[in-house]
Amino acid sequence: MVEHRPWLTFLTHAVLIIGCVIIAFPIYITFVASSHSLDDIVTSFPKLPGNQLIKNYGRALSVGSRDVLGATVGTMMLNSLIMALGITFGKISVSLLAAFAVVYFKFRLRMMFFWMIFITLMLPVEVRILPTYKVASDLKMLDTYSGLIFPLIASATATFLFRQFFMTVPDELCEAVRIDGGGPIRFFFDILLPMSRTSIAALFVILFIYGWNQYLWPLLITTDESYYTLLIGIKRMMDVGEGQAEWNIIMASAMLAMIPPVLVVIFMQKQFVRGMTETEK
């Protein structure tokens, strides 16, 4: 039995409310700034939303800050979306196949290859960024969507998680498929994939946000402004030197950058929670 303590309930709710306020306050300030003109922001920062909301967001999506960038925020959002989805589907596909091979195929040095994959968790992206860039450059992948996506689709974490899950699948299922005349491909698509749906959904949320928030790799791999991602565009809009940054457009762009990850979390929150907490498959 959990003892009911009113003061503890009040304390936990107070902490939650304070945490929500701390998190929401910067978002509110960004939203307010995105709904005013640049003059209003520069002269005296407003405290309430203004009447320039549609104008600022429409300009950000269709025009952008052309004195700084050659691409609109809409184009950069599309680039970020393509990169995030490509990285997400690529990581999940490669990790599923790698874990399937490690668990269900018996070949020489199998565990050595797995531990080689797992050890890469100890290497941050910054350590391997230069050799990765050299390979991408040699393969003519600079300023391309393939250059934004393919160097980042390997995931030791996802491979490890799928391997641990596959090891909990009863061997009787594999034997049943073999008795029915099915091969490894049928077992993979008919048995393992349906059983892995919650894990795939949980990883989809995590990996999409990871891909959407990428900054260092797109900064290195792209010089053509038509391939800029949204985070790079926002940073470039702020770097105006002695000029005046268009803070209303920058704040509108920052609010637009929050929308796709928030939508993914909202629409997949049930699957995400099930994938992170469900133990009986």
HUJO-V134594 format. One record per pair of residues at least 6 apart in sequence whose ideal C-beta (glycine too) atoms are under 8 Angstrom apart, sorted by the first residue. I is the first residue (numbers start at 1). J is the second residue. D is the distance in whole Angstrom. If there is no record, write none. Layout:
i->I j->J d->D
i->I j->J d->D
This chain:
i->27 j->258 d->7
i->30 j->251 d->5
i->30 j->254 d->5
i->30 j->255 d->6
i->31 j->49 d->7
i->31 j->251 d->8
i->31 j->255 d->6
i->32 j->46 d->6
i->32 j->47 d->7
i->32 j->48 d->7
i->32 j->49 d->5
i->32 j->50 d->8
i->33 j->41 d->6
i->33 j->45 d->7
i->33 j->46 d->8
i->33 j->247 d->6
i->33 j->248 d->6
i->33 j->251 d->4
i->34 j->53 d->7
i->34 j->56 d->6
i->34 j->57 d->7
i->34 j->248 d->6
i->34 j->251 d->4
i->34 j->252 d->4
i->34 j->254 d->8
i->34 j->255 d->5
i->35 j->49 d->4
i->35 j->50 d->4
i->35 j->51 d->7
i->35 j->52 d->6
i->35 j->53 d->4
i->35 j->56 d->7
i->36 j->46 d->5
i->36 j->49 d->8
i->36 j->50 d->4
i->36 j->52 d->6
i->36 j->248 d->6
i->37 j->50 d->7
i->37 j->52 d->5
i->37 j->248 d->6
i->38 j->244 d->7
i->38 j->246 d->6
i->38 j->247 d->6
i->38 j->248 d->5
i->40 j->46 d->6
i->40 j->50 d->6
i->41 j->247 d->5
i->41 j->248 d->6
i->42 j->244 d->7
i->42 j->247 d->8
i->52 j->248 d->7
i->56 j->248 d->5
i->56 j->249 d->6
i->56 j->251 d->8
i->56 j->252 d->4
i->57 j->252 d->5
i->57 j->255 d->8
i->57 j->256 d->7
i->59 j->249 d->6
i->59 j->252 d->8
i->60 j->72 d->8
i->60 j->73 d->4
i->60 j->74 d->8
i->60 j->249 d->5
i->60 j->252 d->4
i->60 j->253 d->5
i->60 j->256 d->7
i->61 j->72 d->6
i->61 j->73 d->6
i->61 j->74 d->4
i->61 j->77 d->8
i->61 j->256 d->7
i->62 j->72 d->6
i->62 j->74 d->7
i->63 j->72 d->6
i->64 j->71 d->7
i->64 j->72 d->4
i->64 j->73 d->5
i->64 j->74 d->8
i->64 j->76 d->8
i->64 j->233 d->8
i->64 j->249 d->7
i->64 j->253 d->8
i->65 j->237 d->5
i->65 j->246 d->5
i->65 j->249 d->5
i->65 j->250 d->8
i->67 j->243 d->8
i->68 j->236 d->6
i->68 j->237 d->5
i->68 j->239 d->8
i->68 j->240 d->6
i->69 j->225 d->6
i->69 j->228 d->7
i->69 j->233 d->6
i->69 j->236 d->6
i->69 j->237 d->7
i->70 j->225 d->4
i->70 j->226 d->7
i->71 j->225 d->5
i->71 j->226 d->6
i->71 j->228 d->6
i->71 j->233 d->7
i->73 j->230 d->7
i->73 j->233 d->6
i->73 j->249 d->8
i->73 j->252 d->8
i->73 j->253 d->5
i->73 j->256 d->6
i->75 j->226 d->7
i->75 j->228 d->8
i->76 j->228 d->5
i->76 j->229 d->6
i->76 j->230 d->4
i->76 j->232 d->7
i->76 j->233 d->4
i->77 j->230 d->5
i->77 j->256 d->6
i->77 j->257 d->8
i->77 j->260 d->8
i->79 j->145 d->8
i->79 j->148 d->8
i->79 j->227 d->6
i->79 j->228 d->6
i->79 j->229 d->5
i->79 j->230 d->7
i->80 j->212 d->6
i->80 j->229 d->4
i->80 j->230 d->5
i->80 j->231 d->7
i->80 j->257 d->8
i->80 j->260 d->8
i->81 j->212 d->8
i->81 j->260 d->6
i->82 j->145 d->6
i->82 j->148 d->8
i->82 j->149 d->8
i->83 j->145 d->7
i->83 j->148 d->5
i->83 j->149 d->6
i->83 j->211 d->6
i->83 j->212 d->8
i->83 j->214 d->7
i->83 j->218 d->7
i->83 j->229 d->6
i->84 j->208 d->5
i->84 j->209 d->8
i->84 j->211 d->4
i->84 j->212 d->4
i->84 j->214 d->8
i->84 j->260 d->7
i->85 j->208 d->7
i->85 j->211 d->7
i->86 j->145 d->7
i->86 j->148 d->7
i->86 j->149 d->4
i->86 j->153 d->8
i->86 j->211 d->7
i->87 j->149 d->6
i->87 j->152 d->5
i->87 j->153 d->6
i->87 j->207 d->6
i->87 j->210 d->7
i->87 j->211 d->4
i->87 j->214 d->8
i->88 j->204 d->6
i->88 j->207 d->4
i->88 j->208 d->5
i->88 j->211 d->6
i->90 j->149 d->6
i->90 j->150 d->7
i->90 j->152 d->8
i->90 j->153 d->3
i->91 j->152 d->8
i->91 j->153 d->5
i->91 j->154 d->7
i->91 j->155 d->4
i->91 j->158 d->5
i->91 j->203 d->8
i->91 j->207 d->5
i->92 j->158 d->7
i->92 j->200 d->6
i->92 j->203 d->6
i->92 j->204 d->7
i->92 j->207 d->7
i->93 j->153 d->8
i->94 j->153 d->6
i->94 j->154 d->6
i->94 j->155 d->7
i->94 j->159 d->8
i->95 j->155 d->5
i->95 j->158 d->4
i->95 j->159 d->4
i->95 j->161 d->8
i->95 j->162 d->5
i->95 j->203 d->8
i->96 j->162 d->6
i->96 j->192 d->8
i->96 j->193 d->8
i->96 j->196 d->7
i->96 j->200 d->8
i->98 j->117 d->7
i->98 j->159 d->5
i->98 j->162 d->8
i->99 j->159 d->5
i->99 j->160 d->8
i->99 j->162 d->4
i->99 j->163 d->4
i->99 j->165 d->8
i->99 j->166 d->6
i->100 j->162 d->8
i->100 j->166 d->7
i->100 j->184 d->8
i->100 j->188 d->6
i->100 j->192 d->7
i->102 j->110 d->6
i->102 j->111 d->8
i->102 j->113 d->7
i->102 j->114 d->5
i->102 j->159 d->8
i->102 j->163 d->6
i->103 j->163 d->6
i->103 j->166 d->4
i->103 j->167 d->6
i->104 j->166 d->7
i->104 j->174 d->7
i->104 j->184 d->7
i->104 j->187 d->8
i->105 j->184 d->8
i->114 j->159 d->8
i->114 j->163 d->7
i->117 j->154 d->8
i->117 j->156 d->5
i->117 j->159 d->6
i->117 j->160 d->8
i->118 j->156 d->6
i->118 j->159 d->8
i->118 j->160 d->6
i->119 j->156 d->8
i->120 j->154 d->8
i->120 j->156 d->5
i->121 j->156 d->5
i->121 j->157 d->7
i->121 j->160 d->8
i->125 j->216 d->7
i->125 j->217 d->7
i->126 j->216 d->7
i->129 j->216 d->7
i->129 j->217 d->7
i->129 j->220 d->7
i->132 j->151 d->5
i->132 j->217 d->8
i->133 j->220 d->6
i->133 j->221 d->7
i->135 j->151 d->7
i->136 j->142 d->6
i->136 j->147 d->5
i->136 j->151 d->6
i->136 j->221 d->6
i->141 j->147 d->3
i->141 j->150 d->7
i->141 j->151 d->8
i->141 j->221 d->7
i->142 j->221 d->6
i->142 j->222 d->7
i->142 j->223 d->7
i->143 j->221 d->7
i->143 j->222 d->6
i->143 j->223 d->6
i->143 j->224 d->4
i->143 j->227 d->5
i->144 j->227 d->7
i->145 j->227 d->7
i->147 j->221 d->5
i->147 j->222 d->8
i->148 j->217 d->7
i->148 j->218 d->6
i->148 j->221 d->6
i->148 j->222 d->7
i->148 j->227 d->7
i->148 j->229 d->8
i->151 j->217 d->7
i->151 j->221 d->8
i->152 j->211 d->7
i->152 j->214 d->7
i->152 j->217 d->6
i->155 j->207 d->7
i->158 j->203 d->6
i->158 j->207 d->7
i->161 j->199 d->7
i->161 j->203 d->7
i->162 j->196 d->7
i->162 j->199 d->7
i->165 j->196 d->6
i->165 j->199 d->6
i->165 j->281 d->7
i->166 j->192 d->7
i->168 j->281 d->7
i->169 j->191 d->8
i->169 j->192 d->7
i->169 j->195 d->7
i->169 j->281 d->7
i->173 j->187 d->8
i->173 j->191 d->5
i->174 j->187 d->6
i->174 j->191 d->8
i->177 j->186 d->6
i->177 j->187 d->4
i->177 j->190 d->7
i->177 j->191 d->6
i->178 j->187 d->8
i->182 j->190 d->7
i->195 j->281 d->5
i->197 j->271 d->8
i->198 j->271 d->6
i->198 j->274 d->5
i->198 j->275 d->4
i->198 j->278 d->5
i->199 j->275 d->5
i->200 j->275 d->7
i->201 j->268 d->6
i->201 j->271 d->3
i->201 j->272 d->6
i->201 j->274 d->7
i->201 j->275 d->5
i->202 j->271 d->7
i->202 j->272 d->5
i->202 j->274 d->8
i->202 j->275 d->3
i->202 j->276 d->5
i->203 j->275 d->7
i->204 j->264 d->8
i->204 j->268 d->7
i->205 j->264 d->6
i->205 j->265 d->6
i->205 j->268 d->5
i->205 j->271 d->8
i->205 j->272 d->5
i->208 j->260 d->8
i->208 j->261 d->7
i->208 j->264 d->5
i->209 j->261 d->5
i->209 j->264 d->7
i->209 j->265 d->8
i->212 j->260 d->6
i->212 j->261 d->5
i->213 j->231 d->7
i->213 j->261 d->8
i->214 j->229 d->7
i->214 j->231 d->7
i->215 j->229 d->8
i->215 j->231 d->5
i->215 j->232 d->7
i->215 j->235 d->8
i->218 j->227 d->8
i->218 j->228 d->7
i->218 j->229 d->5
i->218 j->231 d->7
i->218 j->232 d->6
i->219 j->232 d->6
i->222 j->228 d->6
i->222 j->229 d->8
i->222 j->232 d->7
i->228 j->236 d->7
i->230 j->253 d->7
i->230 j->256 d->7
i->230 j->257 d->5
i->231 j->257 d->7
i->233 j->253 d->7
i->234 j->250 d->6
i->234 j->253 d->5
i->234 j->254 d->6
i->234 j->257 d->7
i->237 j->245 d->7
i->237 j->246 d->7
i->237 j->249 d->7
i->237 j->250 d->5
i->237 j->253 d->7
i->238 j->245 d->6
i->238 j->250 d->6
i->265 j->272 d->7
